[in-house]
Amino acid sequence: AFLWVVAADGSAEQRPVTLGPWEGDLWVIEEGLREDDRVIVNGTVTLFPGAPLTITRILDLDEVAIPADGEGTGP
C-alpha cells in the first residue's frame, strides 16, 4: 500500500505505508507517515513522483485523527 504526500520541494512523493484496521470511515496507518506529512487525497490518478502540485488544504488531521485508545471523533 502507498500514499502520495507533498515532498519538501512541493512536488508529489509516493510513500509506502503499512495499513492497520478500518476505524469508522478511516484507515489506520500504522507505519510510513511522519507527523508533519501532508497527504494528497484528490487528483492522485494523474500523479507521478516529482509532479508539481497546486495545494489546497481541505482537512486538518486533528479534526479526523482517532487516538490509539479509539476514543476519537470523526470529521
C-alpha positions as CSV (number, residue, x, y, z in Angstrom):
1,A,0.0,0.0,0.0
2,F,1.1,3.6,-0.6
3,L,0.0,7.2,-0.2
4,W,1.0,10.3,-2.1
5,V,2.5,13.0,0.1
6,V,3.8,16.5,-0.5
7,A,7.6,16.5,-0.6
8,A,9.8,19.2,0.9
9,D,10.1,20.9,-2.5
10,G,6.3,21.0,-3.0
11,S,6.2,18.1,-5.5
12,A,4.5,14.7,-5.2
13,E,6.2,11.8,-3.4
14,Q,4.9,8.3,-3.3
15,R,5.2,6.8,0.2
16,P,4.8,3.1,1.2
17,V,2.7,2.6,4.3
18,T,1.5,-0.3,6.5
19,L,-2.2,-0.3,6.9
20,G,-3.9,-1.1,10.1
21,P,-7.6,-1.7,10.8
22,W,-10.5,0.3,9.4
23,E,-11.9,2.7,12.1
24,G,-15.2,4.3,11.2
25,D,-14.7,5.8,7.8
26,L,-10.8,6.0,8.0
27,W,-7.9,3.6,7.6
28,V,-5.4,3.5,10.4
29,I,-1.9,4.0,9.0
30,E,0.5,2.0,11.3
31,E,3.8,2.8,9.6
32,G,5.1,5.0,6.9
33,L,3.9,8.5,7.7
34,R,5.5,11.2,9.9
35,E,3.5,13.7,12.0
36,D,4.3,16.6,9.7
37,D,3.5,14.8,6.4
38,R,0.8,16.3,4.2
39,V,-1.2,13.5,2.5
40,I,-2.6,14.1,-1.0
41,V,-6.2,13.0,-1.2
42,N,-7.5,14.4,-4.5
43,G,-6.1,14.1,-8.1
44,T,-3.9,11.1,-7.3
45,V,-4.8,9.3,-10.6
46,T,-2.5,11.6,-12.6
47,L,0.3,11.9,-10.1
48,F,3.9,10.7,-10.7
49,P,7.0,11.2,-8.5
50,G,8.2,14.7,-8.7
51,A,5.0,16.1,-10.2
52,P,4.4,19.8,-9.4
53,L,1.4,20.4,-7.1
54,T,-1.2,23.1,-6.5
55,I,-2.1,22.6,-2.9
56,T,-5.4,23.3,-1.3
57,R,-5.9,22.4,2.3
58,I,-9.2,20.6,2.9
59,L,-8.7,18.9,6.3
60,D,-6.8,19.3,9.5
61,L,-5.6,16.0,10.7
62,D,-6.5,16.9,14.3
63,E,-10.1,17.0,13.1
64,V,-10.2,13.4,11.9
65,A,-7.5,11.6,13.8
66,I,-8.5,8.7,16.1
67,P,-6.3,8.3,19.1
68,A,-4.7,4.9,19.9
69,D,-7.4,4.4,22.6
70,G,-10.1,4.5,19.9
71,E,-12.0,7.3,21.6
72,G,-11.7,9.9,18.9
73,T,-14.3,11.7,16.8
74,G,-14.6,11.7,13.0
75,P,-14.8,14.6,10.6
